[in-house]
Amino acid sequence: MVTRMDGKVILLTGATSGIGRQAAQALAPAGGRLVLVGRDRARTDALVGELRAHNPDVHGLVADLSSHAEIRRLAGEFLARHDRLDVLINNAGALFTTREETVDGVERTFALNHLAYFHLTTLLLDRLKATGAVPGQSARVVSVSSDAHRRAKMGWDDLELKRSYPAQGWAAYGQSKLANILFTRELARRLDGTRVTANCLHPGFVDSGFARNNGLVARVLMTLARPLQRTADKGAETVVWAATSPDLATTTGQYFKDCEARKTTKPAESVTDGLRLWELSERMIRA
Ligand SMILES: NC(=O)c1ccc[n+]([C@@H]2O[C@H](COP(=O)([O-])OP(=O)(O)OC[C@H]3O[C@@H](n4cnc5c(N)ncnc54)[C@H](OP(=O)(O)O)[C@@H]3O)[C@@H](O)[C@H]2O)c1
């Protein structure tokens, strides 16, 4: 049973597939305003139309989250249309088996999986703080990370893996998911004293569109993996819980799995690396 969200505004990225789509389907009937971010106008509108049967206050925004300019436009559109933000869910992400660069010349995994979370959150932070500052209210940032961080480290001397792009993109993916945790902890630290929390989570190994953007071999491998995977609605459970549970109103800086706080790794606990990543990300989104 999802907590009622009447009067609240939720912004969810990666809403048109997989875990995000299931989270949107679970959140819509809970009331409040749900703003869904997709990258394809027709699919976003179709989902909004479907969910309006459960909640007339569902809206869609469209952006390519691998582009700095698109994220700025998205944030501007959100801020112009919605006067509060109770929950931001950073969910859109992907694995890329071959190295690519975005329109901004940034390695695509780092750009989409980390920089987009960082950029969108920082652009919306004042609105989150203002929402949380109202007596009796609080706001939260929920970022979808992954247990793939457990084998990862930050390759500070080659963060964008220009020299080599090992393990079919899994090194870049694991690093980006480690970055989600470092970002969350540094954000939580910076939000100390406000009524805005920042948490992240692992949704489990989920049967979704994940990795299927990488051609036939990847699609076959993901199909073979199905017996090991959980359904996308099960994968969305911890996302929805982290976004809505009243028990978490003041919980911050945590990594969740199966609706429980879990330990992470030593690299994910580094305060120095969290600060270093924050400062680097600030420079990269301005470049
Ligand atoms: N599946 C797993 O086993 C697993 C495990 C741990 C963590 N995760 C994390 O869970 C999150 C959701 O992944 P998923 O499993 O639900 O995969 P998915 O089904 O592929 O969904 C990814 C979502 O991100 C969106 N997206 C991708 N590139 C984008 C871009 N450039 N701009 C805007 N949106 C973009 C996709 O849009 P479209 O709908 O247009 O494709 C889709 O809605 C990711 O952060 C992933 O790292 C997944």
The ligand as an SDF file (V2000), in Angstrom:
LIG
                    3D

 48 52  0  0  0  0  0  0  0  0999 V2000
   17.6510   -3.4780  -14.3100 N   0  0  0  0  0  0  0  0  0  0  0  0
   18.5170   -3.7430  -13.3330 C   0  0  0  0  0  0  0  0  0  0  0  0
   18.8400   -4.9280  -13.0390 O   0  0  0  0  0  0  0  0  0  0  0  0
   19.0960   -2.6240  -12.5070 C   0  0  0  0  0  0  0  0  0  0  0  0
   19.8880   -2.9570  -11.3920 C   0  0  0  0  0  0  0  0  0  0  0  0
   20.4150   -1.9310  -10.6190 C   0  0  0  0  0  0  0  0  0  0  0  0
   20.1700   -0.6230  -10.9490 C   0  0  0  0  0  0  0  0  0  0  0  0
   19.4090   -0.3230  -12.0410 N   0  0  0  0  0  0  0  0  0  0  0  0
   19.1800    1.1000  -12.3560 C   0  0  0  0  0  0  0  0  0  0  0  0
   17.7930    1.3160  -12.4510 O   0  0  0  0  0  0  0  0  0  0  0  0
   17.5610    2.4970  -13.2450 C   0  0  0  0  0  0  0  0  0  0  0  0
   16.4370    2.2110  -14.2190 C   0  0  0  0  0  0  0  0  0  0  0  0
   16.8760    1.2110  -15.1230 O   0  0  0  0  0  0  0  0  0  0  0  0
   15.9160    0.0690  -15.6950 P   0  0  0  0  0  0  0  0  0  0  0  0
   16.4480   -1.2320  -15.2190 O   0  0  0  0  0  0  0  0  0  0  0  0
   14.4980    0.3990  -15.4410 O   0  0  0  0  0  0  0  0  0  0  0  0
   16.2830    0.1550  -17.2520 O   0  0  0  0  0  0  0  0  0  0  0  0
   15.3930    0.6300  -18.4830 P   0  0  0  0  0  0  0  0  0  0  0  0
   14.1630   -0.1900  -18.5590 O   0  0  0  0  0  0  0  0  0  0  0  0
   16.3120    0.6240  -19.6470 O   0  0  0  0  0  0  0  0  0  0  0  0
   14.9880    2.1090  -18.1050 O   0  0  0  0  0  0  0  0  0  0  0  0
   15.9080    3.1820  -18.1820 C   0  0  0  0  0  0  0  0  0  0  0  0
   15.1440    4.4660  -18.3320 C   0  0  0  0  0  0  0  0  0  0  0  0
   16.0800    5.5260  -18.5690 O   0  0  0  0  0  0  0  0  0  0  0  0
   15.6440    6.2710  -19.7040 C   0  0  0  0  0  0  0  0  0  0  0  0
   16.7660    6.8710  -20.4230 N   0  0  0  0  0  0  0  0  0  0  0  0
   17.8300    6.2360  -20.9580 C   0  0  0  0  0  0  0  0  0  0  0  0
   18.6290    7.1200  -21.5980 N   0  0  0  0  0  0  0  0  0  0  0  0
   18.0470    8.3350  -21.4560 C   0  0  0  0  0  0  0  0  0  0  0  0
   18.3700    9.6320  -21.8870 C   0  0  0  0  0  0  0  0  0  0  0  0
   19.4580    9.8880  -22.6130 N   0  0  0  0  0  0  0  0  0  0  0  0
   17.5410   10.6480  -21.5590 N   0  0  0  0  0  0  0  0  0  0  0  0
   16.4330   10.4220  -20.8390 C   0  0  0  0  0  0  0  0  0  0  0  0
   16.0610    9.2160  -20.3870 N   0  0  0  0  0  0  0  0  0  0  0  0
   16.8620    8.1820  -20.7010 C   0  0  0  0  0  0  0  0  0  0  0  0
   14.9420    5.2570  -20.5740 C   0  0  0  0  0  0  0  0  0  0  0  0
   14.1090    5.9020  -21.5270 O   0  0  0  0  0  0  0  0  0  0  0  0
   13.2850    5.0370  -22.6350 P   0  0  0  0  0  0  0  0  0  0  0  0
   12.0520    4.5710  -21.9270 O   0  0  0  0  0  0  0  0  0  0  0  0
   13.0360    6.0250  -23.7030 O   0  0  0  0  0  0  0  0  0  0  0  0
   14.1720    3.9070  -23.0550 O   0  0  0  0  0  0  0  0  0  0  0  0
   14.1920    4.4560  -19.5410 C   0  0  0  0  0  0  0  0  0  0  0  0
   12.9810    5.0700  -19.2050 O   0  0  0  0  0  0  0  0  0  0  0  0
   18.9100    2.8430  -13.8730 C   0  0  0  0  0  0  0  0  0  0  0  0
   19.4830    3.9300  -13.1780 O   0  0  0  0  0  0  0  0  0  0  0  0
   19.7320    1.5850  -13.6710 C   0  0  0  0  0  0  0  0  0  0  0  0
   21.1180    1.8650  -13.5920 O   0  0  0  0  0  0  0  0  0  0  0  0
   18.8610   -1.2930  -12.8260 C   0  0  0  0  0  0  0  0  0  0  0  0
  1  2  1  0
  2  3  2  0
  2  4  1  0
  4  5  1  0
  4 48  2  0
  5  6  2  0
  6  7  1  0
  7  8  2  0
  8  9  1  0
  8 48  1  0
  9 10  1  0
  9 46  1  0
 10 11  1  0
 11 12  1  0
 11 44  1  0
 12 13  1  0
 13 14  1  0
 14 15  2  0
 14 16  1  0
 14 17  1  0
 17 18  1  0
 18 19  2  0
 18 20  1  0
 18 21  1  0
 21 22  1  0
 22 23  1  0
 23 24  1  0
 23 42  1  0
 24 25  1  0
 25 26  1  0
 25 36  1  0
 26 27  1  0
 26 35  1  0
 27 28  2  0
 28 29  1  0
 29 30  1  0
 29 35  2  0
 30 31  1  0
 30 32  2  0
 32 33  1  0
 33 34  2  0
 34 35  1  0
 36 37  1  0
 36 42  1  0
 37 38  1  0
 38 39  2  0
 38 40  1  0
 38 41  1  0
 42 43  1  0
 44 45  1  0
 44 46  1  0
 46 47  1  0
M  CHG  2   8   1  16  -1
M  END
$$$$
